[in-house]
């Protein structure tokens, strides 16, 4: 890799980081793997690059792969994986991920140009809520240690950018980079043990501590300058990790308490460090300043009587704040902070009390000396952090499957003598019974009865949530997401469970401290969502509850709707459901907040968040949106301060533009476009369902032609890959479904059925108009185009060769190839391009750089899978398969 030839890859050659880091990696491979491995790797690389450059005769050149023994294979795969990781880093530094118009400054300028005044922007932000929600969905194949080493390389590169030769500790930067990449080479890429929930909590907590805590206050300071006023804390952080029990038996009440406790500890230590630093900085003496009475009073009651600080009221006040934070740390975590206070303090009861004390100091600085010291700074950022993160750091959602709720509620009602067989009731009877129980304060739980294990576990979770509210405040947990929500009773059951812990309280206007949030996932669920919500709001007590709260959240799932109906129908069904839901909410005068359950791959709702939010229908955002950030996407978007800034700016600016910019598609065009999409979606759905669920033997093809069984052995998450022991596609989780197709370079969930539907639509001119002027259709085609560019039917044919039944293989793969060609040809025809990604040169060069490095990995993976499935027992074979999965996923970037 010392001589990587990127000259043929157009603008990529303009990124010197890739050349530089690739050369260092080549040196490391030579030093630690030996000259033979280096020459083998370089030969395979150059031969693959020549094939992808289309050099004459390159296809007949030996690939060099057959010369690798198993030890060489493991080392070779690691080398290609590390190059992809370093290439990702180099691209991110170059700003490939940044999109035009995707900053708040650009959004505000655009809105002002379009006649939206500052008052309208301020009014919107006054009731907005934008939340990226971190989840532990198992699509991140890299160990945290690998990501940490990569980030240290990024830090060293920033020093190099600044023209420095040495690090602050005196090491030469070039030598430090060599050492860091050598550490990457010698770090085990694969986990040996499956992750526990506590591991997932710690992984997410590290991002919260290292990235979100410093970045969010910094962004708000920037936005205040852009907006000309101080907005409320509308952008916050959410998490599912430790609260998402759907299909994960390892998430318990103890896991929930552990997650919240670690988050609280992280926030409090951050505040303690911030107050300590301010104490060093604010050395203001009374004889040299005008000290406001409020600051002096805070100093007097601080308990800091040190003579050396007698005339330094701000330091004394901060010493008292620090002491109270230490006491809060003990109260909430049960242990002393890393740097305990020497004086006694009373624990803060709420984050608001802490903010008040800090604001006293800020106001004092503003009142003195014409406010020269009141420029925000560290104190302003600390106040903002307290507003955003409170004592909970990230709002933690609960989630469980509605089937579980039904069984638990059924047991509670039976033991209480209310209903002997709740499951036998029809929907109307269930609603009537649940409303009656929600209408009075009598509890159902019999404290002396031995309930079943499932009921005991679920009740313990609810009780732990109530304890969390008492400890950390109501922002600690605000939503209870209901998977497989199919009826009004599904939501009422959750309210009944919350009532048992005092989290739902009856009355003329009931109060629910935690909101029941339905998750509509399948195509059928999305179609039924509007009528379910209309029926829910028709219940007088629910209407009163929601109107008192001010809004209701609905979650829409991308993954299962895609697996159910294919990419285009899933995307259109989500759009259609959003618009229909918006009408229902408007009818009832209730504000709607949509929670988008997106994954990393396009087949699970992945792609540009900026484009996805911009493509939302009018009236469905209104400044309020939550979005899941899953697996490898967390490291990609929030792995560094710089990438987090870009992505948080993007989702915020997109929400502003989508809500307030009315210079979009006319109502007439939107009606025409929607009618066309209805027809196209119907045909795409039929094509997808006919292949995946209507083709005899398709499941056998899928399980043989992709590494689905090998992926199940990866130690990348705490929950099982399937919801049951069934081998049916319906019961397989969406993550391994999408992930396995990506590994085989088929990526079927991101495009199948679309080409046939577009090809069969008669009005090609209308399709071109949609592609030119409709953000929804632009985003749909753009994401599909990326997937088509990353897929490779030539390599896919090799994976199809793993299917032992030749007739089945030819029949199914023939349909897949035909579908891919139709998607490819029709997309180019509609967009007017001569080749894929011609209009997106940055993404085009990014993908083309990787293709020569992915193909050998695919070919090696296929050979190792053959040997593994043939019964060879050498432990290096499954290790090689898992390494190749890791390497291919790293190169593809968004494959889960």
C-alpha positions in Angstrom: 0.0 0.0 0.0 3.0 2.2 -0.1 2.3 3.1 -3.7 -1.4 3.4 -3.9 -2.3 4.7 -7.4 -5.2 7.1 -7.0 -4.4 9.1 -10.1 -7.1 7.3 -12.1 -9.7 8.0 -9.5 -10.1 11.7 -10.4 -10.8 14.1 -7.4 -9.7 11.4 -4.9 -6.2 12.1 -5.9 -6.6 15.6 -4.7 -7.0 14.3 -1.2 -3.4 13.9 0.0 -4.5 12.3 3.3 -5.4 9.0 1.5 -2.0 8.8 -0.1 -0.2 9.8 3.1 -2.1 7.4 5.4 -2.0 4.6 2.8 1.8 4.9 2.6 2.1 4.7 6.4 -0.1 1.6 6.4 2.0 0.0 3.8 5.1 0.7 5.9 3.4 -0.9 8.9 2.4 -4.0 7.0 6.0 -4.4 5.7 7.4 -3.9 9.2 5.0 -6.2 11.1 3.8 -8.6 8.4 7.0 -9.0 6.5 8.1 -8.3 2.9 6.2 -11.3 1.5 2.8 -10.1 2.9 3.5 -6.6 1.8 4.3 -7.7 -1.8 1.3 -10.1 -1.9 -1.0 -7.3 -0.7 0.4 -4.8 -3.1 0.0 -7.3 -6.0 -3.6 -8.1 -5.2 -4.3 -4.4 -4.8 -2.7 -3.3 -8.0 -4.3 -6.1 -10.0 -7.8 -5.2 -8.7 -7.2 -1.5 -9.4 -6.2 -2.3 -12.9 -9.4 -4.4 -13.4 -11.5 -1.5 -12.2 -9.7 1.0 -14.3 -10.6 -1.1 -17.3 -7.0 -1.7 -18.4 -6.8 -4.0 -21.4 -6.0 -7.6 -20.4 -6.5 -7.0 -16.7 -9.3 -9.5 -16.4 -7.0 -12.3 -17.4 -4.3 -11.4 -14.8 -4.0 -13.7 -11.8 -5.8 -12.1 -8.9 -3.1 -13.3 -6.5 -5.7 -14.5 -4.0 -5.0 -18.3 -4.5 -1.4 -17.8 -3.4 -2.6 -16.8 0.1 -2.6 -19.4 2.9 -5.0 -19.0 5.8 -2.6 -16.9 7.9 -1.8 -14.7 4.9 -5.6 -14.3 4.3 -6.3 -13.1 7.8 -3.5 -10.5 7.6 -4.5 -9.4 4.1 -8.1 -8.9 5.1 -7.0 -6.8 8.1 -4.8 -4.7 5.8 -7.7 -3.9 3.4 -10.0 -3.3 6.3 -7.6 -0.8 7.8 -7.1 1.0 4.5 -10.9 1.4 4.2 -11.0 2.8 7.8 -8.3 5.3 7.1 -9.9 6.2 3.7 -13.1 6.9 5.6 -11.2 9.2 8.0 -9.5 11.0 5.2 -12.8 11.6 3.3 -14.6 12.8 6.5 -11.7 15.3 7.0 -12.1 16.5 3.5 -15.8 17.2 4.1 -17.2 14.7 1.7 -20.1 14.3 4.1 -21.1 17.9 4.2 -24.1 18.9 2.1 -24.9 22.3 0.5 -27.3 24.3 2.7 -27.0 21.9 5.6 -26.0 24.4 8.3 -28.3 26.6 10.5 -26.6 29.7 9.2 -27.5 28.7 5.6 -31.0 27.7 6.6 -31.7 31.0 8.3 -30.3 32.9 5.3 -32.5 30.9 2.9 -35.6 31.5 5.1 -34.9 35.2 5.2 -34.4 35.3 1.5 -37.8 33.6 1.1 -39.6 36.1 3.3 -39.6 34.3 6.6 -38.9 36.9 9.3 -36.8 36.3 12.5 -39.9 36.4 14.7 -41.3 33.4 12.8 -38.1 31.5 13.3 -37.9 32.4 17.0 -41.6 31.3 17.5 -40.9 28.0 15.8 -37.8 27.3 17.9 -39.8 28.2 21.0 -41.8 24.9 20.7 -39.4 22.8 18.7 -37.9 19.5 19.7 -35.2 17.8 17.6 -33.7 14.6 19.0 -31.2 12.1 17.6 -31.8 8.9 19.5 -28.9 6.5 19.9 -29.7 2.8 19.8 -27.8 -0.4 20.2 -29.0 -2.1 17.1 -26.2 -4.5 16.1 -24.7 -3.2 12.9 -21.4 -1.8 14.2 -18.9 -4.6 13.5 -15.8 -2.7 14.7 -14.6 -2.8 18.3 -14.6 0.4 20.2 -10.8 0.1 20.5 -10.4 0.3 16.8 -12.6 3.4 16.6 -10.7 5.0 19.4 -7.3 4.4 17.6 -8.8 5.8 14.4 -9.9 9.0 16.3 -6.4 9.4 17.7 -5.1 9.3 14.1 -7.6 12.0 13.3 -6.4 14.1 16.2 -2.8 13.8 15.1 -3.8 14.8 11.5 -5.4 18.0 12.9 -2.1 18.9 14.5 -0.3 18.2 11.2 -2.9 20.4 9.5 -1.9 23.2 11.8 1.7 23.0 10.5 3.1 21.5 13.7 5.9 19.0 13.7 5.4 17.9 17.3 2.6 16.9 19.6 2.0 18.9 22.8 3.9 16.1 24.6 6.9 16.4 22.4 6.5 13.5 20.0 7.2 14.0 16.3 3.8 13.9 14.6 4.9 11.6 11.7 6.3 9.1 14.1 3.2 9.3 16.3 1.1 8.5 13.3 3.2 5.6 12.4 2.9 4.3 16.0 -0.9 4.8 16.1 -1.4 2.9 12.8 0.9 0.2 14.1 -1.3 0.0 17.1 -4.3 -0.4 14.8 -2.5 -3.2 13.0 -1.8 -5.0 16.2 -5.3 -4.5 17.7 -7.7 -7.4 17.5 -10.6 -6.2 15.2 -13.1 -8.8 16.4 -14.9 -9.2 19.7 -14.3 -12.6 21.3 -17.5 -12.4 23.4 -21.0 -11.2 22.7 -21.7 -7.7 23.9 -23.7 -7.4 27.2 -26.1 -4.5 27.7 -23.7 -2.9 30.0 -21.1 -2.9 27.2 -23.6 -1.2 24.9 -24.3 1.4 27.6 -20.6 2.2 28.0 -20.0 2.4 24.2 -22.9 5.0 23.9 -21.9 6.8 27.1 -18.4 7.4 25.6 -19.9 9.2 22.6 -22.1 11.2 25.0 -19.2 12.2 27.1 -16.6 12.8 24.4 -18.7 14.3 21.7 -22.3 15.4 22.6 -21.5 17.1 25.9 -19.0 19.5 24.4 -20.5 19.9 21.0 -24.1 20.8 21.7 -23.4 23.8 23.9 -20.8 25.0 21.3 -23.4 24.7 18.6 -26.0 26.7 20.6 -23.4 29.5 21.1 -22.9 29.6 17.3 -26.6 29.5 16.6 -27.3 32.4 19.1 -25.0 34.6 17.0 -26.8 33.5 13.8 -30.3 33.9 15.1 -29.7 37.1 17.1 -31.4 35.7 20.2 -31.0 32.9 22.7 -33.3 30.0 21.7 -34.5 27.4 24.2 -32.8 24.0 24.3 -34.7 22.5 21.4 -32.0 20.1 20.2 -31.5 17.3 22.8 -30.1 13.8 23.0 -32.0 10.6 23.3 -31.2 6.9 23.8 -32.8 3.5 23.7 -29.8 1.7 25.2 -30.9 0.1 28.4 -34.6 0.7 27.8 -35.3 -1.2 24.5 -36.5 -4.7 25.5 -38.2 -5.7 22.3 -36.7 -9.1 21.5 -33.8 -8.5 24.0 -34.3 -10.6 27.1 -31.1 -9.1 28.7 -32.6 -5.6 29.1 -34.0 -5.7 32.7 -34.8 -3.2 35.4 -31.2 -3.5 36.6 -30.0 -2.6 33.1 -32.3 0.4 33.0 -31.0 1.6 36.3 -27.4 1.0 35.3 -27.8 3.0 32.0 -29.4 6.0 33.8 -26.9 5.9 36.6 -23.9 5.9 34.3 -25.5 8.7 32.3 -26.1 10.8 35.4 -22.6 10.2 36.6 -21.2 11.3 33.3 -23.2 14.5 33.3 -22.3 15.4 36.9 -18.6 14.8 36.4 -18.8 17.1 33.3 -20.5 19.8 35.4 -18.0 19.4 38.2 -15.0 19.8 35.8 -16.7 22.8 34.3 -17.3 24.5 37.7 -13.7 23.6 38.8 -12.3 25.3 35.7 -14.4 28.4 36.2 -13.2 28.6 39.8 -9.6 28.8 38.4 -10.7 31.5 35.9 -13.1 33.8 37.7 -10.5 35.4 40.1 -12.6 38.7 40.4 -11.8 40.6 43.6 -14.3 42.8 45.4 -12.0 45.8 45.5 -11.7 45.8 41.7 -15.3 45.1 40.7 -18.9 45.9 41.6 -20.2 42.6 43.1 -24.0 42.3 42.8 -25.9 41.4 46.0 -27.0 38.0 44.6 -23.5 36.9 43.9 -22.3 38.1 47.3 -25.2 36.1 48.9 -24.3 33.0 47.0 -20.7 33.4 48.2 -21.7 33.9 51.8 -23.8 30.7 51.9 -21.2 28.7 50.1 -19.4 27.5 53.2 -16.0 28.5 51.7 -14.3 30.5 54.4 -10.7 30.3 53.2 -8.9 33.6 54.0 -7.1 33.4 50.6 -10.5 33.8 48.8 -12.2 36.2 51.2 -12.3 39.0 48.6 -13.1 36.7 45.7 -16.9 36.2 45.7 -17.2 34.4 42.4 -14.6 31.8 43.5 -16.4 31.3 46.8 -19.8 31.0 45.1 -18.4 28.4 42.7 -16.8 26.5 45.6 -20.4 26.3 47.1 -21.8 25.2 43.8 -19.1 22.6 43.5 -19.8 21.3 47.0 -23.5 21.0 46.2 -22.7 19.1 42.9 -20.5 16.7 44.9 -23.4 16.0 47.2 -25.7 15.6 44.2 -23.2 13.1 42.8 -23.4 11.1 46.0 -27.2 11.2 46.1 -27.7 10.1 42.5 -24.8 7.6 42.1 -24.1 6.4 45.6 -20.4 7.3 45.4 -18.1 10.2 45.8 -17.0 12.1 42.6 -13.4 11.8 41.4 -12.5 15.1 43.0 -14.6 15.5 46.2 -15.2 18.9 47.8 -13.5 19.9 51.1 -16.7 21.7 52.2 -20.2 20.4 52.9 -23.0 21.1 50.5 -26.7 20.2 50.1 -27.5 18.2 47.0 -29.4 20.0 44.2 -33.0 18.7 44.0 -33.3 19.6 40.3 -31.1 20.7 37.4 -33.1 24.0 37.6 -31.6 24.8 40.9 -28.1 24.3 39.6 -28.9 26.5 36.5 -30.2 29.2 38.8 -27.0 29.4 40.8 -24.9 29.5 37.6 -27.2 32.2 36.1 -26.7 34.3 39.2 -23.0 34.4 38.4 -23.7 35.1 34.7 -26.0 38.0 35.5 -23.4 39.4 37.9 -20.8 39.4 35.2 -23.3 41.0 32.8 -24.0 43.8 35.3 -20.4 44.7 36.0 -18.0 46.7 33.8 -20.4 47.2 30.9 -20.8 43.4 30.6 -17.4 42.9 29.0 -17.1 39.5 30.8 -20.6 38.5 29.9 -19.8 37.1 26.4 -21.0 33.6 27.1 -17.8 31.7 27.2 -17.3 28.7 29.4 -20.0 29.8 31.9 -22.5 30.3 29.2 -21.7 26.9 27.7 -22.0 25.3 31.1 -25.4 26.8 31.7 -26.5 25.6 28.3 -25.3 22.1 29.0 -27.4 22.0 32.2 -30.4 23.1 30.2 -29.8 20.4 27.6 -28.6 17.4 29.6 -30.0 18.0 33.1 -29.0 15.2 35.5 -30.0 12.5 33.0 -27.7 13.4 30.1 -29.9 11.6 27.5 -33.6 10.9 27.6 -34.0 7.2 27.7 -37.0 5.6 25.9 -38.7 2.3 26.9 -39.7 -0.1 24.2 -41.5 -3.5 24.3 -43.6 -5.6 22.0 -47.4 -5.3 22.3 -47.8 -9.0 22.6 -45.9 -8.9 25.9 -48.1 -6.1 27.2 -51.2 -8.1 26.3 -50.0 -11.1 28.3 -48.9 -9.1 31.3 -52.1 -7.1 31.4 -54.1 -10.3 31.0 -52.4 -11.8 34.0 -52.9 -8.7 36.2 -56.6 -8.6 35.3 -57.0 -12.3 36.0 -55.3 -12.3 39.4 -57.3 -9.1 40.4 -60.5 -10.9 39.5 -61.4 -8.3 36.8 -61.4 -10.5 33.7 -60.6 -14.3 33.5 -59.4 -14.2 29.9 -58.4 -10.8 28.5 -56.9 -12.3 25.3 -60.4 -13.7 24.4 -62.0 -10.3 24.3 -62.5 -8.4 21.0 -61.1 -4.9 20.5 -64.2 -3.1 21.6 -64.5 -5.1 24.8 -60.8 -4.6 25.5 -61.1 -0.8 25.1 -64.1 -0.7 27.4 -62.4 -2.7 30.1 -59.1 -0.8 29.9 -60.9 2.6 30.0 -62.8 1.5 33.1 -59.6 0.5 34.8 -57.8 3.7 33.8 -60.7 5.7 35.2 -60.0 5.0 38.8 -57.0 4.9 41.1 -57.3 1.3 42.4 -54.2 -0.6 41.6 -54.3 -4.1 40.0 -51.1 -5.5 41.5 -51.5 -8.0 44.3 -48.3 -7.7 46.2 -48.6 -11.2 47.7 -49.3 -13.1 44.5 -46.5 -15.0 42.7 -46.8 -13.6 39.1 -45.1 -15.2 36.1 -41.5 -14.4 35.3 -42.5 -12.1 32.3 -45.0 -10.1 34.4 -42.5 -9.7 37.2 -39.8 -8.5 34.8 -42.1 -6.0 33.1 -43.5 -4.6 36.3 -40.0 -4.1 37.6 -39.1 -2.0 34.5 -42.1 0.2 35.2 -41.2 0.6 38.8 -37.6 1.4 37.8 -38.9 4.1 35.5 -40.9 5.7 38.3 -37.7 5.7 40.5 -35.8 7.3 37.6 -38.3 10.2 37.6 -37.9 10.7 41.3 -34.1 10.7 41.0 -33.3 12.4 37.8 -36.5 14.3 36.8 -39.2 13.6 34.3 -36.9 14.2 31.3 -35.0 11.0 32.2 -37.8 8.9 30.5 -40.6 10.5 28.5 -41.7 7.9 25.9 -42.7 4.2 25.9 -42.5 2.9 22.4 -44.9 0.1 21.5 -43.6 -2.3 18.8 -46.2 -4.1 16.7 -48.8 -1.4 17.6 -52.0 -2.5 15.8 -54.8 -1.1 17.9 -56.0 1.4 20.4 -55.9 -1.2 23.1 -52.2 -1.6 22.5 -51.7 2.0 23.8 -54.2 1.8 26.6 -52.4 -1.4 27.9 -49.2 0.7 28.3 -51.1 3.4 30.1 -52.5 0.8 32.5 -49.1 -0.6 33.2 -47.8 3.0 33.8 -50.7 3.6 36.2 -49.5 0.7 38.4 -46.3 2.8 39.2 -48.1 6.1 39.5 -46.9 7.2 36.0 -50.4 7.5 34.7 -52.9 9.3 37.0 -56.7 9.3 36.4 -58.8 12.4 36.7 -61.0 14.8 34.7 -57.8 15.5 32.8 -55.5 12.5 33.2 -51.8 12.9 33.5 -49.2 10.6 32.0 -45.6 11.3 33.0 -44.5 8.9 30.2 -46.2 8.9 26.8 -47.4 5.8 25.1 -46.0 5.9 21.6 -47.2 3.5 18.9 -44.7 2.2 16.5 -46.2 1.4 13.1 -43.8 -0.9 11.2 -45.3 -3.0 8.4 -47.0 -1.8 5.3 -50.4 -2.8 6.8 -49.6 -1.0 10.1 -48.8 2.2 8.2 -52.0 2.0 6.3 -54.0 1.5 9.5 -52.1 4.2 11.5 -54.4 7.1 10.8 -57.6 5.3 11.8 -56.0 4.0 15.0 -54.9 7.4 16.0 -58.3 8.9 15.2 -60.0 6.3 17.4 -57.4 6.9 20.2 -58.1 10.6 20.2 -61.8 10.0 20.1 -61.6 8.8 23.7 -62.5 11.9 25.8 -60.0 11.2 28.5 -57.2 10.6 26.0 -58.0 13.8 24.1 -57.9 15.7 27.4 -54.6 14.1 28.3 -52.9 14.8 25.0 -54.2 18.4 24.7 -52.9 19.1 28.2 -49.5 17.7 27.2 -49.5 19.7 23.9 -48.5 17.0 21.5 -48.5 13.2 20.7 -45.7 11.2 19.2 -46.1 8.5 16.6 -43.1 6.3 15.6 -42.8 5.0 12.0 -40.5 2.1 11.2 -38.4 1.9 8.1 -36.8 -1.5 8.5 -39.8 -3.9 8.8 -41.9 -1.9 6.3 -39.0 -2.4 3.8 -38.6 -6.1 4.5 -42.4 -6.4 4.2 -43.0 -4.4 1.0 -39.7 -3.4 -0.6 -37.8 -0.1 -0.8 -40.1 2.1 -2.9 -43.4 0.9 -1.3 -41.9 1.3 2.2 -40.7 4.8 1.5 -44.0 5.9 -0.1 -46.1 4.2 2.6 -44.2 6.1 5.2 -44.8 9.4 3.3 -48.4 8.6 2.8 -49.0 7.6 6.4 -47.3 10.8 7.6 -49.6 12.9 5.5 -52.7 11.0 6.6 -51.6 11.2 10.2 -51.0 15.0 9.9 -54.7 15.4 8.8 -55.9 13.4 11.8 -53.9 15.5 14.2 -55.1 18.7 12.5 -58.7 17.6 12.9 -58.2 17.1 16.6 -56.1 20.2 17.2 -53.2 18.1 18.5 -49.5 18.8 17.6 -47.9 15.8 15.9 -44.4 14.6 16.6 -43.0 11.9 14.3 -40.3 9.6 15.5 -38.5 8.1 12.5 -37.0 4.6 13.1 -34.1 4.8 10.5 -31.1 2.5 10.2 -27.8 2.9 8.4 -28.5 1.1 5.1 -31.0 2.5 2.6 -33.0 -0.7 3.0 -33.6 0.5 6.6 -34.2 4.1 6.0 -30.5 5.2 5.7 -29.0 7.8 3.6 -28.7 11.5 4.1 -30.6 12.7 7.1 -30.7 16.2 5.7 -32.3 15.0 2.4 -34.6 12.7 4.3 -36.0 15.4 6.5 -36.2 17.8 3.5 -38.3 15.2 1.7 -40.9 14.9 4.5 -44.4 16.0 3.5 -45.6 19.5 4.3 -47.0 19.9 7.7 -45.4 16.7 9.1 -42.4 18.2 10.8 -43.4 21.5 12.4 -40.1 21.8 14.2 -40.6 18.5 16.0 -38.8 15.3 15.0 -36.9 12.4 16.5 -34.6 10.1 14.5 -32.9 6.9 15.6 -29.1 6.7 15.0 -28.0 3.1 14.9 -24.9 0.9 14.9 -22.2 2.0 12.6 -24.0 5.3 11.9 -23.2 6.5 15.4 -19.5 6.3 14.8 -19.8 7.7 11.3 -21.9 10.7 12.3 -20.8 11.3 15.8 -17.4 9.6 16.2 -15.6 13.0 16.3 -16.5 16.5 17.3 -16.2 17.7 13.7 -18.5 15.0 12.2 -21.0 15.5 15.0 -21.1 19.3 14.3 -21.8 18.6 10.6 -24.6 16.1 11.3 -26.3 18.0 14.1 -26.3 21.1 12.0 -27.8 19.1 9.1 -30.8 17.7 11.0 -31.5 21.1 12.6 -31.3 23.1 9.4 -33.4 20.5 7.6 -36.1 20.7 10.2 -36.1 24.5 10.0 -36.3 24.6 6.2 -38.9 21.8 6.0 -41.2 23.6 8.5 -40.9 27.2 7.4 -39.9 27.2 3.7 -43.1 27.2 1.6 -41.3 27.6 -1.7 -41.8 24.0 -2.7 -44.0 21.8 -4.9 -47.4 23.3 -5.8 -50.6 21.6 -4.6 -51.5 20.6 -8.2 -48.1 19.1 -8.9 -48.1 17.3 -5.5 -51.5 15.7 -6.3 -50.2 14.6 -9.7 -47.0 13.2 -8.2 -48.8 11.4 -5.4 -51.2 9.8 -7.9 -48.3 8.6 -9.9 -46.5 7.2 -6.8 -49.6 5.3 -5.8 -49.5 3.4 -9.2 -45.7 3.0 -9.1 -45.8 1.8 -5.5 -48.5 -0.8 -6.3 -46.4 -2.3 -9.1 -43.1 -2.2 -7.1 -44.9 -3.9 -4.1 -46.2 -6.6 -6.4 -42.8 -7.3 -8.0 -41.0 -7.4 -4.6 -43.6 -9.6 -2.9 -43.6 -12.0 -5.9 -39.9 -12.5 -5.6 -39.3 -12.5 -1.8 -42.5 -14.2 -0.6 -44.0 -15.7 -3.7 -41.1 -17.5 -5.3 -40.7 -21.0 -4.2 -37.3 -21.6 -2.8 -36.4 -18.0 -2.4 -35.6 -18.4 1.3 -33.3 -21.2 0.6 -31.5 -19.1 -2.1 -31.2 -16.2 0.4 -29.7 -18.3 3.1 -27.2 -20.0 0.8 -26.2 -17.0 -1.3 -25.5 -14.6 1.5 -23.5 -15.0 4.7 -26.7 -14.7 6.9 -25.7 -17.7 9.1 -22.2 -16.5 9.5 -23.4 -13.0 10.4 -25.5 -14.5 13.2 -22.2 -15.6 14.8 -20.8 -12.1 15.0 -20.4 -10.7 18.5 -21.9 -7.3 17.6 -24.9 -6.9 19.9 -26.6 -8.2 23.0 -29.8 -9.4 21.3 -30.5 -12.4 19.1 -30.6 -12.0 15.3 -34.1 -13.5 15.0 -37.2 -12.9 17.0 -37.8 -16.7 17.2 -36.3 -20.0 16.2 -38.2 -19.9 12.9 -36.2 -19.7 9.7 -38.9 -17.7 7.9 -38.0 -14.4 6.4 -41.0 -12.8 8.2 -39.4 -13.7 11.6 -35.9 -12.5 10.7 -34.9 -9.2 12.1 -34.5 -6.4 9.5 -30.8 -5.8 10.4 -29.4 -9.2 9.4 -31.7 -9.2 6.4 -30.2 -6.0 5.0 -26.7 -6.6 6.3 -26.4 -10.0 4.6 -27.6 -8.7 1.2 -25.0 -5.9 1.5 -22.2 -8.4 2.2 -23.1 -10.3 -1.0 -23.1 -6.9 -2.9 -26.6 -7.5 -4.1 -28.2 -5.0 -1.7 -31.7 -6.2 -2.8 -33.7 -4.4 -0.1 -32.5 -1.0 -1.5 -33.8 -1.3 -5.0 -35.7 -4.5 -6.0 -39.1 -3.8 -7.6 -38.4 -0.2 -8.3 -37.0 -0.8 -11.8 -39.9 -2.9 -12.9 -42.4 -0.3 -11.6 -40.7 2.7 -13.2 -40.3 0.8 -16.5 -44.0 0.0 -16.5 -45.1 3.6 -15.9 -46.2 5.1 -19.2 -45.7 8.8 -18.6 -41.9 9.1 -18.6 -42.1 12.9 -18.8 -44.0 13.0 -15.5 -41.3 10.8 -13.9 -38.7 13.3 -15.1 -40.7 16.2 -13.7 -40.9 14.4 -10.4 -37.1 13.9 -10.3 -36.5 17.5 -11.1 -38.9 19.2 -8.7 -40.0 16.9 -5.9 -37.7 16.5 -2.9 -39.3 13.2 -1.9 -38.7 11.6 -5.3 -35.2 13.1 -5.5 -34.3 11.6 -2.1 -35.8 8.2 -3.1 -33.8 8.1 -6.3 -30.7 9.4 -4.8 -30.6 6.8 -2.1 -31.3 4.0 -4.6 -28.6 5.3 -6.9 -26.1 5.0 -4.1 -27.1 1.4 -3.4 -26.9 0.5 -7.1 -23.4 2.0 -7.3 -22.3 -0.1 -4.3 -23.8 -3.3 -5.6 -22.1 -5.5 -8.2 -23.9 -8.2 -10.1 -20.7 -9.7 -11.2 -19.6 -10.4 -7.6 -23.1 -11.3 -6.7 -23.0 -14.1 -9.3 -20.1 -15.6 -7.3 -22.3 -15.5 -4.2 -25.1 -17.1 -6.1 -22.7 -19.9 -6.9 -23.0 -20.9 -3.2 -26.5 -22.1 -3.8 -26.3 -25.9 -4.4 -29.5 -26.2 -6.4 -28.5 -25.1 -9.9 -32.0 -24.7 -11.2 -33.1 -22.6 -8.2 -29.9 -20.5 -8.4 -30.4 -19.7 -12.1 -34.1 -18.9 -11.7 -33.8 -16.6 -8.6 -30.6 -14.9 -9.6 -32.0 -14.3 -13.1 -34.9 -12.4 -11.6 -32.5 -10.4 -9.4 -30.2 -9.5 -12.3 -33.2 -8.5 -14.4 -34.5 -6.3 -11.6 -31.1 -4.7 -11.1 -30.8 -3.9 -14.8 -34.3 -2.4 -14.9 -33.6 -0.2 -11.8 -30.2 0.9 -13.3 -31.5 1.7 -16.7 -34.7 3.5 -15.7 -32.9 5.6 -13.1 -30.4 6.8 -15.7 -33.3 7.5 -18.1 -35.2 9.5 -15.6 -32.2 11.5 -14.3 -30.7 12.0 -17.7 -27.3 10.7 -16.6 -24.9 8.7 -18.6 -23.8 6.6 -15.6 -24.6 6.2 -11.9 -23.6 9.1 -9.7 -22.5 11.3 -12.6 -24.3 14.2 -10.8 -22.6 13.4 -7.5 -18.9 13.3 -8.2 -17.8 13.3 -4.5 -19.8 10.2 -3.7 -18.9 8.7 -7.0 -15.2 8.9 -6.4 -15.6 7.8 -2.8 -17.3 4.6 -3.9 -15.0 4.0 -6.8 -12.0 4.3 -4.6 -13.3 1.5 -2.5 -14.4 -1.0 -5.2 -10.9 -2.4 -5.9 -10.5 -3.0 -2.2 -13.9 -4.7 -1.7 -13.8 -7.2 -4.6 -10.9 -9.3 -3.3 -12.5 -9.3 0.2 -15.8 -10.6 -1.4 -13.9 -13.3 -3.3 -12.0 -14.4 -0.3 -15.2 -14.5 1.8 -16.9 -16.7 -0.7 -14.0 -19.2 -0.7 -13.9 -19.3 3.1 -17.7 -19.8 3.3 -17.4 -22.7 0.9 -14.8 -24.3 3.1 -16.7 -23.6 6.3 -20.0 -25.0 4.9 -18.1 -28.0 3.6 -17.2 -28.9 7.2 -13.6 -27.8 7.5 -12.8 -27.3 11.1 -9.7 -25.0 11.0 -10.6 -22.2 13.4 -8.9 -19.7 11.1 -11.7 -20.2 8.6 -14.6 -18.7 10.6 -12.2 -16.1 11.9 -11.4 -15.1 8.3 -15.1 -15.0 7.4 -15.9 -12.7 10.3 -12.9 -10.5 9.5 -14.1 -10.2 5.9 -17.5 -9.3 7.1 -15.9 -6.6 9.2 -13.8 -5.3 6.3 -16.6 -5.2 3.7 -18.9 -3.4 6.1 -16.1 -0.9 6.9 -15.6 -0.3 3.2 -19.3 0.0 2.3 -19.8 2.4 5.3 -23.6 2.2 5.6 -24.4 -1.5 5.2 -26.5 -2.2 8.3 
